């Protein structure tokens, strides 16, 4: 959509004419208090105008501008009258122009009067030539043009940049400014902010702002977790970014995803838990199937569990291969209740058609 600005522009119509008055000396016979007038009709900007020229004993020349038409817009018509003395022989330069302005309406008795020069000054000026007086008169009518609209170029709003909240919190973690708690994990220490951890994890919320013993503690020891896993957990809490498992070797990436899934479940980080489960689901093979199945069972990852079972019972050969792995021994020891259904599915004979 374009925006528009409006403006009203005025223009002017102008007419200049020379008016010659002969028999100037005859006006000397006009009695005191009386005047002699001459009328001149004009048409300017389509309107009829009348200039009355008065000659008397006190003011040699006086002029009056009268409006004789109707306004086309039912508004007042603005105009001005200008007049100066002229030497028709060209010996004298034109006198200084005198002007008068006014607003006019038909039958309003409005007029503009202009006193030009006194008799004594006129007769001494040299502008009287052969008993004649020449005036240069100008009528200027100001007219309003139709309202015009001009499109205003709209400056586009700058595009909103992507959120960089995660960058700010990442910098906060790196700078260690304002930290108020230290975690001890596998011999390494991590200084962090209680409020940030509590805002992201319901477990940390209860730990620091609930009734747990760590509420007033400034040092917390985390057992059964590797330092690299806790570091990845903190990075996710502050920046909402999971580690790039693809940067590791296949086996290392799988191991990290398994440990981080357990850590995410431990601290109630459901989004991170789903990310890790997705990574593990895409890398199921004979060597990882049983271990991942045990992990899925222990941490309530139903979709991941389904994918593992589906892979293991795909063929009797795959099942036999999985049963020989160390991961199956771990599954057998940690989740024996899973084996009954697993073996039943694997040994199930296909129906004859």
Secondary structure in CASP SS format (residue, H / E / C, confidence):
PFRMAT SS
TARGET T0000
AUTHOR 0000-0000-0000
METHOD secondary structure of the structure
MODEL  1
X C 1.00
X C 1.00
X E 1.00
X E 1.00
X E 1.00
X E 1.00
X E 1.00
X C 1.00
X C 1.00
X E 1.00
X E 1.00
X E 1.00
X E 1.00
X E 1.00
X E 1.00
X E 1.00
X E 1.00
X E 1.00
X E 1.00
X E 1.00
X E 1.00
X E 1.00
X C 1.00
X H 1.00
X H 1.00
X H 1.00
X H 1.00
X H 1.00
X H 1.00
X C 1.00
X C 1.00
X C 1.00
X C 1.00
X C 1.00
X E 1.00
X E 1.00
X E 1.00
X E 1.00
X E 1.00
X E 1.00
X E 1.00
X E 1.00
X E 1.00
X E 1.00
X C 1.00
X C 1.00
X E 1.00
X E 1.00
X E 1.00
X E 1.00
X E 1.00
X E 1.00
X E 1.00
X E 1.00
X E 1.00
X E 1.00
X C 1.00
X C 1.00
X E 1.00
X E 1.00
X E 1.00
X E 1.00
X E 1.00
X E 1.00
X E 1.00
X E 1.00
X E 1.00
X C 1.00
X C 1.00
X C 1.00
X C 1.00
X C 1.00
X C 1.00
X C 1.00
X C 1.00
X C 1.00
X E 1.00
X E 1.00
X E 1.00
X E 1.00
X E 1.00
X E 1.00
X E 1.00
X E 1.00
X E 1.00
X E 1.00
X C 1.00
X C 1.00
X C 1.00
X C 1.00
X C 1.00
X C 1.00
X C 1.00
X C 1.00
X C 1.00
X C 1.00
X C 1.00
X E 1.00
X E 1.00
X E 1.00
X E 1.00
X E 1.00
X E 1.00
X E 1.00
X C 1.00
X C 1.00
X C 1.00
X C 1.00
X C 1.00
X C 1.00
X E 1.00
X E 1.00
X E 1.00
X E 1.00
X E 1.00
X E 1.00
X E 1.00
X E 1.00
X H 1.00
X H 1.00
X H 1.00
X H 1.00
X H 1.00
X H 1.00
X H 1.00
X C 1.00
X C 1.00
X C 1.00
X E 1.00
X C 1.00
X C 1.00
X E 1.00
X E 1.00
X E 1.00
X E 1.00
X E 1.00
X E 1.00
X E 1.00
X E 1.00
X E 1.00
X E 1.00
X E 1.00
X E 1.00
X E 1.00
X C 1.00
X C 1.00
X C 1.00
X E 1.00
X E 1.00
X E 1.00
X E 1.00
X E 1.00
X C 1.00
X C 1.00
X C 1.00
X C 1.00
X C 1.00
X C 1.00
X C 1.00
X C 1.00
X C 1.00
X C 1.00
X C 1.00
X C 1.00
X H 1.00
X H 1.00
X H 1.00
X H 1.00
X H 1.00
X H 1.00
X H 1.00
X H 1.00
X H 1.00
X H 1.00
X H 1.00
X C 1.00
X C 1.00
X C 1.00
X C 1.00
X C 1.00
X E 1.00
X E 1.00
X E 1.00
X E 1.00
X E 1.00
X C 1.00
X C 1.00
X E 1.00
X E 1.00
X E 1.00
X E 1.00
X E 1.00
X C 1.00
X H 1.00
X H 1.00
X H 1.00
X H 1.00
X H 1.00
X H 1.00
X H 1.00
X C 1.00
X H 1.00
X H 1.00
X H 1.00
X H 1.00
X H 1.00
X H 1.00
X H 1.00
X H 1.00
X C 1.00
X C 1.00
X C 1.00
X H 1.00
X H 1.00
X H 1.00
X H 1.00
X C 1.00
X C 1.00
X E 1.00
X E 1.00
X E 1.00
X E 1.00
X C 1.00
X C 1.00
X C 1.00
X C 1.00
X H 1.00
X H 1.00
X H 1.00
X H 1.00
X H 1.00
X H 1.00
X H 1.00
X H 1.00
X H 1.00
X H 1.00
X H 1.00
X H 1.00
X H 1.00
X C 1.00
X C 1.00
X C 1.00
X C 1.00
X C 1.00
X H 1.00
X H 1.00
X H 1.00
X C 1.00
X C 1.00
X H 1.00
X H 1.00
X H 1.00
X H 1.00
X H 1.00
X H 1.00
X H 1.00
X H 1.00
X H 1.00
X H 1.00
X H 1.00
X H 1.00
X H 1.00
X H 1.00
X H 1.00
X H 1.00
X H 1.00
X C 1.00
X C 1.00
X C 1.00
X H 1.00
X H 1.00
X H 1.00
X H 1.00
X H 1.00
X H 1.00
X H 1.00
X H 1.00
X H 1.00
X H 1.00
X H 1.00
X H 1.00
X C 1.00
X C 1.00
X C 1.00
X C 1.00
X C 1.00
X C 1.00
X C 1.00
X H 1.00
X H 1.00
X H 1.00
X H 1.00
X H 1.00
X H 1.00
X H 1.00
X H 1.00
X H 1.00
X H 1.00
X C 1.00
X C 1.00
X C 1.00
X H 1.00
X H 1.00
X H 1.00
X H 1.00
X H 1.00
X H 1.00
X H 1.00
X H 1.00
X H 1.00
X H 1.00
X H 1.00
X C 1.00
X C 1.00
X C 1.00
X H 1.00
X H 1.00
X H 1.00
X H 1.00
X H 1.00
X H 1.00
X H 1.00
X H 1.00
X C 1.00
X C 1.00
X H 1.00
X H 1.00
X H 1.00
X H 1.00
X H 1.00
X H 1.00
X H 1.00
X H 1.00
X H 1.00
X C 1.00
X C 1.00
X H 1.00
X H 1.00
X H 1.00
X H 1.00
X H 1.00
X H 1.00
X H 1.00
X H 1.00
X H 1.00
X H 1.00
X C 1.00
X C 1.00
X C 1.00
X C 1.00
X C 1.00
X C 1.00
X C 1.00
END
